[in-house]
Amino acid sequence: MNRTAIRRTITAARTTTQHLAYRTLSGRIAHLVDTGHLVRTGDILDRLGADNLLDGQRSWYGRHVAKAYRTTHLGADAIRVWTQHRTTGHWIHVHVYAPTDPALYTALGTYKATRHLATTDFAECA
């Protein structure tokens, strides 16, 4: 690449929108989340009808899922993606999981605020 092309690329990167910049950083992972191949913990709560949980409770559920995931995957963290916070609109980095990952459903039973969702009737809907 010549200097002019590099300079134009840098200028374009500086003037891009914030949304495009974070989508570019997330790359293929964001596409997999959009198509449903990967899910955020908030997506699971919404599917189970727990969309009325406070942000703090949703966050703690996510921490329980991350802990359960690390337990079953030899201490490894899940894949992360940039996404906009549902209420503030700020860009945050969150873990994403396969929709059938056992950690999502184990955490429903281990976290007190979501324990009522761990019954078989609700778990089958997800």
MARFI-55477 format. One record per atom (N, C-alpha, C): residue in one letter; atom name; x, y, z. Coordinates in steps of 0.2 Angstrom, whole numbers, plus 5000, padded with zeros to 4 digits. Layout:
BEGIN
<residu: A; atome: CA; x: X; y: Y; z: Z>
...
This chain:
BEGIN
<residu: M; atome: N; x: 5004; y: 4994; z: 5000>
<residu: M; atome: CA; x: 5000; y: 5000; z: 5000>
<residu: M; atome: C; x: 5004; y: 5006; z: 5000>
<residu: N; atome: N; x: 5002; y: 5011; z: 4996>
<residu: N; atome: CA; x: 5006; y: 5017; z: 4996>
<residu: N; atome: C; x: 5004; y: 5022; z: 5002>
<residu: R; atome: N; x: 5008; y: 5027; z: 5003>
<residu: R; atome: CA; x: 5006; y: 5032; z: 5008>
<residu: R; atome: C; x: 5000; y: 5035; z: 5008>
<residu: T; atome: N; x: 4998; y: 5037; z: 5002>
<residu: T; atome: CA; x: 4991; y: 5040; z: 5001>
<residu: T; atome: C; x: 4985; y: 5035; z: 5003>
<residu: A; atome: N; x: 4986; y: 5029; z: 5001>
<residu: A; atome: CA; x: 4981; y: 5024; z: 5003>
<residu: A; atome: C; x: 4980; y: 5023; z: 5010>
<residu: I; atome: N; x: 4986; y: 5023; z: 5013>
<residu: I; atome: CA; x: 4986; y: 5022; z: 5021>
<residu: I; atome: C; x: 4983; y: 5028; z: 5024>
<residu: R; atome: N; x: 4985; y: 5034; z: 5022>
<residu: R; atome: CA; x: 4982; y: 5040; z: 5025>
<residu: R; atome: C; x: 4975; y: 5040; z: 5024>
<residu: R; atome: N; x: 4972; y: 5038; z: 5018>
<residu: R; atome: CA; x: 4965; y: 5038; z: 5017>
<residu: R; atome: C; x: 4961; y: 5033; z: 5022>
<residu: T; atome: N; x: 4965; y: 5027; z: 5022>
<residu: T; atome: CA; x: 4962; y: 5022; z: 5027>
<residu: T; atome: C; x: 4961; y: 5025; z: 5034>
<residu: I; atome: N; x: 4967; y: 5028; z: 5036>
<residu: I; atome: CA; x: 4967; y: 5031; z: 5043>
<residu: I; atome: C; x: 4961; y: 5036; z: 5044>
<residu: T; atome: N; x: 4961; y: 5040; z: 5039>
<residu: T; atome: CA; x: 4956; y: 5046; z: 5039>
<residu: T; atome: C; x: 4949; y: 5043; z: 5039>
<residu: A; atome: N; x: 4947; y: 5037; z: 5035>
<residu: A; atome: CA; x: 4941; y: 5034; z: 5035>
<residu: A; atome: C; x: 4939; y: 5031; z: 5042>
<residu: A; atome: N; x: 4944; y: 5028; z: 5045>
<residu: A; atome: CA; x: 4943; y: 5024; z: 5051>
<residu: A; atome: C; x: 4942; y: 5029; z: 5057>
<residu: R; atome: N; x: 4945; y: 5035; z: 5057>
<residu: R; atome: CA; x: 4943; y: 5040; z: 5062>
<residu: R; atome: C; x: 4937; y: 5044; z: 5061>
<residu: T; atome: N; x: 4934; y: 5044; z: 5055>
<residu: T; atome: CA; x: 4928; y: 5047; z: 5054>
<residu: T; atome: C; x: 4922; y: 5042; z: 5054>
<residu: T; atome: N; x: 4923; y: 5036; z: 5055>
<residu: T; atome: CA; x: 4917; y: 5031; z: 5055>
<residu: T; atome: C; x: 4912; y: 5032; z: 5061>
<residu: T; atome: N; x: 4906; y: 5030; z: 5060>
<residu: T; atome: CA; x: 4902; y: 5030; z: 5066>
<residu: T; atome: C; x: 4904; y: 5025; z: 5071>
<residu: Q; atome: N; x: 4901; y: 5027; z: 5077>
<residu: Q; atome: CA; x: 4903; y: 5022; z: 5083>
<residu: Q; atome: C; x: 4900; y: 5016; z: 5082>
<residu: H; atome: N; x: 4894; y: 5015; z: 5079>
<residu: H; atome: CA; x: 4891; y: 5009; z: 5078>
<residu: H; atome: C; x: 4895; y: 5005; z: 5073>
<residu: L; atome: N; x: 4897; y: 5007; z: 5068>
<residu: L; atome: CA; x: 4901; y: 5004; z: 5063>
<residu: L; atome: C; x: 4907; y: 5002; z: 5066>
<residu: A; atome: N; x: 4910; y: 5006; z: 5070>
<residu: A; atome: CA; x: 4917; y: 5004; z: 5073>
<residu: A; atome: C; x: 4916; y: 4998; z: 5077>
<residu: Y; atome: N; x: 4911; y: 4998; z: 5082>
<residu: Y; atome: CA; x: 4910; y: 4992; z: 5086>
<residu: Y; atome: C; x: 4908; y: 4986; z: 5082>
<residu: R; atome: N; x: 4904; y: 4987; z: 5077>
<residu: R; atome: CA; x: 4902; y: 4981; z: 5073>
<residu: R; atome: C; x: 4908; y: 4978; z: 5070>
<residu: T; atome: N; x: 4913; y: 4982; z: 5068>
<residu: T; atome: CA; x: 4919; y: 4980; z: 5064>
<residu: T; atome: C; x: 4923; y: 4976; z: 5069>
<residu: L; atome: N; x: 4924; y: 4979; z: 5075>
<residu: L; atome: CA; x: 4928; y: 4975; z: 5080>
<residu: L; atome: C; x: 4925; y: 4968; z: 5082>
<residu: S; atome: N; x: 4918; y: 4968; z: 5082>
<residu: S; atome: CA; x: 4915; y: 4961; z: 5084>
<residu: S; atome: C; x: 4915; y: 4956; z: 5078>
<residu: G; atome: N; x: 4915; y: 4959; z: 5072>
<residu: G; atome: CA; x: 4916; y: 4955; z: 5066>
<residu: G; atome: C; x: 4911; y: 4949; z: 5066>
<residu: R; atome: N; x: 4913; y: 4943; z: 5064>
<residu: R; atome: CA; x: 4909; y: 4937; z: 5063>
<residu: R; atome: C; x: 4905; y: 4936; z: 5069>
<residu: I; atome: N; x: 4907; y: 4937; z: 5075>
<residu: I; atome: CA; x: 4904; y: 4935; z: 5081>
<residu: I; atome: C; x: 4897; y: 4939; z: 5082>
<residu: A; atome: N; x: 4897; y: 4946; z: 5080>
<residu: A; atome: CA; x: 4891; y: 4949; z: 5080>
<residu: A; atome: C; x: 4886; y: 4947; z: 5075>
<residu: H; atome: N; x: 4888; y: 4944; z: 5069>
<residu: H; atome: CA; x: 4884; y: 4941; z: 5064>
<residu: H; atome: C; x: 4881; y: 4935; z: 5067>
<residu: L; atome: N; x: 4885; y: 4931; z: 5070>
<residu: L; atome: CA; x: 4882; y: 4925; z: 5073>
<residu: L; atome: C; x: 4877; y: 4926; z: 5079>
<residu: V; atome: N; x: 4878; y: 4932; z: 5082>
<residu: V; atome: CA; x: 4873; y: 4934; z: 5087>
<residu: V; atome: C; x: 4866; y: 4936; z: 5084>
<residu: D; atome: N; x: 4867; y: 4940; z: 5078>
<residu: D; atome: CA; x: 4861; y: 4942; z: 5075>
<residu: D; atome: C; x: 4857; y: 4937; z: 5072>
<residu: T; atome: N; x: 4860; y: 4931; z: 5070>
<residu: T; atome: CA; x: 4857; y: 4926; z: 5066>
<residu: T; atome: C; x: 4855; y: 4920; z: 5072>
<residu: G; atome: N; x: 4856; y: 4921; z: 5078>
<residu: G; atome: CA; x: 4854; y: 4917; z: 5083>
<residu: G; atome: C; x: 4858; y: 4911; z: 5084>
<residu: H; atome: N; x: 4864; y: 4910; z: 5081>
<residu: H; atome: CA; x: 4868; y: 4905; z: 5083>
<residu: H; atome: C; x: 4872; y: 4906; z: 5089>
<residu: L; atome: N; x: 4873; y: 4912; z: 5092>
<residu: L; atome: CA; x: 4875; y: 4913; z: 5098>
<residu: L; atome: C; x: 4870; y: 4918; z: 5102>
<residu: V; atome: N; x: 4870; y: 4917; z: 5108>
<residu: V; atome: CA; x: 4865; y: 4922; z: 5112>
<residu: V; atome: C; x: 4868; y: 4925; z: 5118>
<residu: R; atome: N; x: 4866; y: 4931; z: 5120>
<residu: R; atome: CA; x: 4868; y: 4934; z: 5126>
<residu: R; atome: C; x: 4864; y: 4932; z: 5131>
<residu: T; atome: N; x: 4866; y: 4933; z: 5138>
<residu: T; atome: CA; x: 4862; y: 4931; z: 5143>
<residu: T; atome: C; x: 4855; y: 4934; z: 5143>
<residu: G; atome: N; x: 4855; y: 4941; z: 5142>
<residu: G; atome: CA; x: 4849; y: 4944; z: 5141>
<residu: G; atome: C; x: 4844; y: 4942; z: 5136>
<residu: D; atome: N; x: 4846; y: 4939; z: 5131>
<residu: D; atome: CA; x: 4842; y: 4936; z: 5126>
<residu: D; atome: C; x: 4838; y: 4930; z: 5129>
<residu: I; atome: N; x: 4842; y: 4926; z: 5133>
<residu: I; atome: CA; x: 4838; y: 4920; z: 5136>
<residu: I; atome: C; x: 4833; y: 4922; z: 5141>
<residu: L; atome: N; x: 4835; y: 4927; z: 5145>
<residu: L; atome: CA; x: 4830; y: 4930; z: 5150>
<residu: L; atome: C; x: 4824; y: 4933; z: 5146>
<residu: D; atome: N; x: 4825; y: 4936; z: 5141>
<residu: D; atome: CA; x: 4819; y: 4939; z: 5137>
<residu: D; atome: C; x: 4815; y: 4933; z: 5134>
<residu: R; atome: N; x: 4818; y: 4928; z: 5132>
<residu: R; atome: CA; x: 4814; y: 4922; z: 5129>
<residu: R; atome: C; x: 4810; y: 4918; z: 5135>
<residu: L; atome: N; x: 4813; y: 4919; z: 5141>
<residu: L; atome: CA; x: 4809; y: 4915; z: 5146>
<residu: L; atome: C; x: 4804; y: 4920; z: 5150>
<residu: G; atome: N; x: 4803; y: 4926; z: 5147>
<residu: G; atome: CA; x: 4799; y: 4930; z: 5150>
<residu: G; atome: C; x: 4801; y: 4934; z: 5156>
<residu: A; atome: N; x: 4808; y: 4935; z: 5157>
<residu: A; atome: CA; x: 4810; y: 4938; z: 5163>
<residu: A; atome: C; x: 4813; y: 4945; z: 5161>
<residu: D; atome: N; x: 4810; y: 4948; z: 5156>
<residu: D; atome: CA; x: 4812; y: 4955; z: 5153>
<residu: D; atome: C; x: 4811; y: 4960; z: 5158>
<residu: N; atome: N; x: 4807; y: 4959; z: 5164>
<residu: N; atome: CA; x: 4806; y: 4964; z: 5169>
<residu: N; atome: C; x: 4811; y: 4964; z: 5174>
<residu: L; atome: N; x: 4816; y: 4960; z: 5174>
<residu: L; atome: CA; x: 4822; y: 4960; z: 5179>
<residu: L; atome: C; x: 4825; y: 4967; z: 5178>
<residu: L; atome: N; x: 4828; y: 4969; z: 5184>
<residu: L; atome: CA; x: 4832; y: 4975; z: 5184>
<residu: L; atome: C; x: 4838; y: 4974; z: 5181>
<residu: D; atome: N; x: 4842; y: 4979; z: 5178>
<residu: D; atome: CA; x: 4848; y: 4978; z: 5175>
<residu: D; atome: C; x: 4853; y: 4975; z: 5180>
<residu: G; atome: N; x: 4853; y: 4977; z: 5186>
<residu: G; atome: CA; x: 4858; y: 4974; z: 5191>
<residu: G; atome: C; x: 4857; y: 4966; z: 5192>
<residu: Q; atome: N; x: 4850; y: 4964; z: 5192>
<residu: Q; atome: CA; x: 4849; y: 4957; z: 5192>
<residu: Q; atome: C; x: 4851; y: 4953; z: 5186>
<residu: R; atome: N; x: 4850; y: 4956; z: 5180>
<residu: R; atome: CA; x: 4852; y: 4953; z: 5174>
<residu: R; atome: C; x: 4859; y: 4952; z: 5174>
<residu: S; atome: N; x: 4863; y: 4957; z: 5176>
<residu: S; atome: CA; x: 4870; y: 4957; z: 5176>
<residu: S; atome: C; x: 4873; y: 4951; z: 5181>
<residu: W; atome: N; x: 4869; y: 4951; z: 5187>
<residu: W; atome: CA; x: 4871; y: 4945; z: 5191>
<residu: W; atome: C; x: 4870; y: 4938; z: 5188>
<residu: Y; atome: N; x: 4864; y: 4938; z: 5184>
<residu: Y; atome: CA; x: 4863; y: 4932; z: 5181>
<residu: Y; atome: C; x: 4869; y: 4930; z: 5176>
<residu: G; atome: N; x: 4871; y: 4935; z: 5172>
<residu: G; atome: CA; x: 4876; y: 4934; z: 5168>
<residu: G; atome: C; x: 4883; y: 4932; z: 5171>
<residu: R; atome: N; x: 4884; y: 4934; z: 5177>
<residu: R; atome: CA; x: 4890; y: 4932; z: 5181>
<residu: R; atome: C; x: 4889; y: 4925; z: 5183>
<residu: H; atome: N; x: 4883; y: 4923; z: 5185>
<residu: H; atome: CA; x: 4882; y: 4916; z: 5187>
<residu: H; atome: C; x: 4883; y: 4911; z: 5181>
<residu: V; atome: N; x: 4881; y: 4914; z: 5175>
<residu: V; atome: CA; x: 4882; y: 4910; z: 5169>
<residu: V; atome: C; x: 4889; y: 4909; z: 5167>
<residu: A; atome: N; x: 4893; y: 4915; z: 5168>
<residu: A; atome: CA; x: 4900; y: 4915; z: 5166>
<residu: A; atome: C; x: 4904; y: 4910; z: 5171>
<residu: K; atome: N; x: 4902; y: 4910; z: 5177>
<residu: K; atome: CA; x: 4905; y: 4905; z: 5182>
<residu: K; atome: C; x: 4903; y: 4898; z: 5180>
<residu: A; atome: N; x: 4897; y: 4897; z: 5179>
<residu: A; atome: CA; x: 4895; y: 4890; z: 5177>
<residu: A; atome: C; x: 4899; y: 4888; z: 5170>
<residu: Y; atome: N; x: 4900; y: 4892; z: 5166>
<residu: Y; atome: CA; x: 4903; y: 4891; z: 5159>
<residu: Y; atome: C; x: 4911; y: 4889; z: 5161>
<residu: R; atome: N; x: 4914; y: 4893; z: 5165>
<residu: R; atome: CA; x: 4921; y: 4892; z: 5167>
<residu: R; atome: C; x: 4922; y: 4885; z: 5170>
<residu: T; atome: N; x: 4917; y: 4883; z: 5174>
<residu: T; atome: CA; x: 4917; y: 4877; z: 5178>
<residu: T; atome: C; x: 4917; y: 4871; z: 5173>
<residu: T; atome: N; x: 4913; y: 4872; z: 5168>
<residu: T; atome: CA; x: 4912; y: 4866; z: 5163>
<residu: T; atome: C; x: 4917; y: 4866; z: 5157>
<residu: H; atome: N; x: 4921; y: 4872; z: 5157>
<residu: H; atome: CA; x: 4926; y: 4872; z: 5151>
<residu: H; atome: C; x: 4933; y: 4874; z: 5153>
<residu: L; atome: N; x: 4935; y: 4870; z: 5159>
<residu: L; atome: CA; x: 4942; y: 4871; z: 5161>
<residu: L; atome: C; x: 4944; y: 4878; z: 5163>
<residu: G; atome: N; x: 4940; y: 4882; z: 5165>
<residu: G; atome: CA; x: 4942; y: 4889; z: 5167>
<residu: G; atome: C; x: 4942; y: 4894; z: 5161>
<residu: A; atome: N; x: 4940; y: 4892; z: 5155>
<residu: A; atome: CA; x: 4940; y: 4896; z: 5149>
<residu: A; atome: C; x: 4934; y: 4901; z: 5149>
<residu: D; atome: N; x: 4935; y: 4907; z: 5147>
<residu: D; atome: CA; x: 4929; y: 4912; z: 5146>
<residu: D; atome: C; x: 4926; y: 4910; z: 5140>
<residu: A; atome: N; x: 4920; y: 4912; z: 5139>
<residu: A; atome: CA; x: 4916; y: 4912; z: 5133>
<residu: A; atome: C; x: 4918; y: 4918; z: 5128>
<residu: I; atome: N; x: 4916; y: 4917; z: 5122>
<residu: I; atome: CA; x: 4917; y: 4922; z: 5117>
<residu: I; atome: C; x: 4914; y: 4929; z: 5119>
<residu: R; atome: N; x: 4917; y: 4934; z: 5118>
<residu: R; atome: CA; x: 4914; y: 4941; z: 5119>
<residu: R; atome: C; x: 4912; y: 4945; z: 5113>
<residu: V; atome: N; x: 4907; y: 4949; z: 5114>
<residu: V; atome: CA; x: 4905; y: 4953; z: 5108>
<residu: V; atome: C; x: 4903; y: 4960; z: 5111>
<residu: W; atome: N; x: 4904; y: 4965; z: 5106>
<residu: W; atome: CA; x: 4902; y: 4972; z: 5108>
<residu: W; atome: C; x: 4895; y: 4973; z: 5107>
<residu: T; atome: N; x: 4891; y: 4976; z: 5111>
<residu: T; atome: CA; x: 4884; y: 4977; z: 5110>
<residu: T; atome: C; x: 4882; y: 4983; z: 5114>
<residu: Q; atome: N; x: 4876; y: 4986; z: 5112>
<residu: Q; atome: CA; x: 4874; y: 4992; z: 5115>
<residu: Q; atome: C; x: 4870; y: 4990; z: 5121>
<residu: H; atome: N; x: 4870; y: 4993; z: 5127>
<residu: H; atome: CA; x: 4867; y: 4992; z: 5133>
<residu: H; atome: C; x: 4859; y: 4993; z: 5131>
<residu: R; atome: N; x: 4855; y: 4989; z: 5134>
<residu: R; atome: CA; x: 4848; y: 4990; z: 5132>
<residu: R; atome: C; x: 4844; y: 4996; z: 5134>
<residu: T; atome: N; x: 4847; y: 4999; z: 5140>
<residu: T; atome: CA; x: 4844; y: 5005; z: 5143>
<residu: T; atome: C; x: 4848; y: 5011; z: 5142>
<residu: T; atome: N; x: 4854; y: 5011; z: 5142>
<residu: T; atome: CA; x: 4859; y: 5017; z: 5142>
<residu: T; atome: C; x: 4861; y: 5018; z: 5135>
<residu: G; atome: N; x: 4862; y: 5013; z: 5131>
<residu: G; atome: CA; x: 4864; y: 5014; z: 5124>
<residu: G; atome: C; x: 4872; y: 5014; z: 5124>
<residu: H; atome: N; x: 4875; y: 5013; z: 5129>
<residu: H; atome: CA; x: 4883; y: 5013; z: 5129>
<residu: H; atome: C; x: 4885; y: 5006; z: 5126>
<residu: W; atome: N; x: 4891; y: 5006; z: 5123>
<residu: W; atome: CA; x: 4893; y: 5000; z: 5121>
<residu: W; atome: C; x: 4897; y: 4996; z: 5126>
<residu: I; atome: N; x: 4895; y: 4990; z: 5127>
<residu: I; atome: CA; x: 4898; y: 4986; z: 5132>
<residu: I; atome: C; x: 4900; y: 4979; z: 5129>
<residu: H; atome: N; x: 4905; y: 4976; z: 5132>
<residu: H; atome: CA; x: 4908; y: 4970; z: 5130>
<residu: H; atome: C; x: 4904; y: 4964; z: 5134>
<residu: V; atome: N; x: 4901; y: 4960; z: 5131>
<residu: V; atome: CA; x: 4897; y: 4954; z: 5135>
<residu: V; atome: C; x: 4899; y: 4947; z: 5132>
<residu: H; atome: N; x: 4898; y: 4942; z: 5136>
<residu: H; atome: CA; x: 4899; y: 4935; z: 5134>
<residu: H; atome: C; x: 4893; y: 4933; z: 5130>
<residu: V; atome: N; x: 4895; y: 4929; z: 5125>
<residu: V; atome: CA; x: 4889; y: 4925; z: 5121>
<residu: V; atome: C; x: 4890; y: 4918; z: 5121>
<residu: Y; atome: N; x: 4885; y: 4914; z: 5121>
<residu: Y; atome: CA; x: 4885; y: 4907; z: 5122>
<residu: Y; atome: C; x: 4881; y: 4904; z: 5117>
<residu: A; atome: N; x: 4882; y: 4897; z: 5116>
<residu: A; atome: CA; x: 4877; y: 4893; z: 5111>
<residu: A; atome: C; x: 4871; y: 4893; z: 5115>
<residu: P; atome: N; x: 4865; y: 4893; z: 5111>
<residu: P; atome: CA; x: 4858; y: 4893; z: 5114>
<residu: P; atome: C; x: 4857; y: 4887; z: 5118>
<residu: T; atome: N; x: 4861; y: 4882; z: 5117>
<residu: T; atome: CA; x: 4859; y: 4875; z: 5121>
<residu: T; atome: C; x: 4865; y: 4874; z: 5126>
<residu: D; atome: N; x: 4869; y: 4879; z: 5128>
<residu: D; atome: CA; x: 4874; y: 4878; z: 5132>
<residu: D; atome: C; x: 4871; y: 4877; z: 5139>
<residu: P; atome: N; x: 4873; y: 4872; z: 5143>
<residu: P; atome: CA; x: 4871; y: 4870; z: 5149>
<residu: P; atome: C; x: 4872; y: 4876; z: 5155>
<residu: A; atome: N; x: 4877; y: 4880; z: 5154>
<residu: A; atome: CA; x: 4879; y: 4885; z: 5159>
<residu: A; atome: C; x: 4873; y: 4890; z: 5159>
<residu: L; atome: N; x: 4869; y: 4891; z: 5154>
<residu: L; atome: CA; x: 4864; y: 4896; z: 5154>
<residu: L; atome: C; x: 4858; y: 4893; z: 5158>
<residu: Y; atome: N; x: 4857; y: 4887; z: 5158>
<residu: Y; atome: CA; x: 4851; y: 4884; z: 5162>
<residu: Y; atome: C; x: 4854; y: 4882; z: 5169>
<residu: T; atome: N; x: 4860; y: 4881; z: 5170>
<residu: T; atome: CA; x: 4862; y: 4879; z: 5177>
<residu: T; atome: C; x: 4862; y: 4886; z: 5181>
<residu: A; atome: N; x: 4864; y: 4891; z: 5178>
<residu: A; atome: CA; x: 4864; y: 4898; z: 5181>
<residu: A; atome: C; x: 4857; y: 4900; z: 5183>
<residu: L; atome: N; x: 4852; y: 4898; z: 5179>
<residu: L; atome: CA; x: 4845; y: 4899; z: 5181>
<residu: L; atome: C; x: 4843; y: 4897; z: 5188>
<residu: G; atome: N; x: 4846; y: 4891; z: 5190>
<residu: G; atome: CA; x: 4844; y: 4888; z: 5196>
<residu: G; atome: C; x: 4849; y: 4890; z: 5202>
<residu: T; atome: N; x: 4855; y: 4893; z: 5200>
<residu: T; atome: CA; x: 4859; y: 4895; z: 5205>
<residu: T; atome: C; x: 4858; y: 4902; z: 5207>
<residu: Y; atome: N; x: 4855; y: 4906; z: 5203>
<residu: Y; atome: CA; x: 4854; y: 4913; z: 5205>
<residu: Y; atome: C; x: 4847; y: 4914; z: 5208>
<residu: K; atome: N; x: 4847; y: 4917; z: 5214>
<residu: K; atome: CA; x: 4840; y: 4917; z: 5217>
<residu: K; atome: C; x: 4835; y: 4921; z: 5213>
<residu: A; atome: N; x: 4837; y: 4926; z: 5210>
<residu: A; atome: CA; x: 4832; y: 4930; z: 5206>
<residu: A; atome: C; x: 4829; y: 4926; z: 5200>
<residu: T; atome: N; x: 4832; y: 4921; z: 5198>
<residu: T; atome: CA; x: 4830; y: 4918; z: 5192>
<residu: T; atome: C; x: 4828; y: 4910; z: 5193>
<residu: R; atome: N; x: 4828; y: 4909; z: 5200>
<residu: R; atome: CA; x: 4827; y: 4902; z: 5201>
<residu: R; atome: C; x: 4820; y: 4899; z: 5199>
<residu: H; atome: N; x: 4815; y: 4904; z: 5200>
<residu: H; atome: CA; x: 4808; y: 4902; z: 5198>
<residu: H; atome: C; x: 4808; y: 4900; z: 5190>
<residu: L; atome: N; x: 4813; y: 4902; z: 5186>
<residu: L; atome: CA; x: 4813; y: 4901; z: 5179>
<residu: L; atome: C; x: 4816; y: 4894; z: 5177>
<residu: A; atome: N; x: 4819; y: 4891; z: 5182>
<residu: A; atome: CA; x: 4822; y: 4885; z: 5181>
<residu: A; atome: C; x: 4817; y: 4879; z: 5181>
<residu: T; atome: N; x: 4811; y: 4880; z: 5181>
<residu: T; atome: CA; x: 4806; y: 4874; z: 5181>
<residu: T; atome: C; x: 4806; y: 4871; z: 5174>
<residu: T; atome: N; x: 4804; y: 4865; z: 5173>
<residu: T; atome: CA; x: 4805; y: 4862; z: 5166>
<residu: T; atome: C; x: 4800; y: 4865; z: 5161>
<residu: D; atome: N; x: 4795; y: 4868; z: 5163>
<residu: D; atome: CA; x: 4790; y: 4871; z: 5158>
<residu: D; atome: C; x: 4794; y: 4877; z: 5155>
<residu: F; atome: N; x: 4797; y: 4881; z: 5159>
<residu: F; atome: CA; x: 4801; y: 4887; z: 5156>
<residu: F; atome: C; x: 4807; y: 4885; z: 5152>
<residu: A; atome: N; x: 4811; y: 4880; z: 5155>
<residu: A; atome: CA; x: 4817; y: 4878; z: 5151>
<residu: A; atome: C; x: 4816; y: 4875; z: 5144>
<residu: E; atome: N; x: 4810; y: 4872; z: 5143>
<residu: E; atome: CA; x: 4809; y: 4869; z: 5137>
<residu: E; atome: C; x: 4807; y: 4875; z: 5132>
<residu: C; atome: N; x: 4805; y: 4880; z: 5134>
<residu: C; atome: CA; x: 4803; y: 4886; z: 5129>
<residu: C; atome: C; x: 4809; y: 4889; z: 5126>
<residu: A; atome: N; x: 4815; y: 4889; z: 5129>
<residu: A; atome: CA; x: 4821; y: 4892; z: 5127>
<residu: A; atome: C; x: 4824; y: 4888; z: 5121>
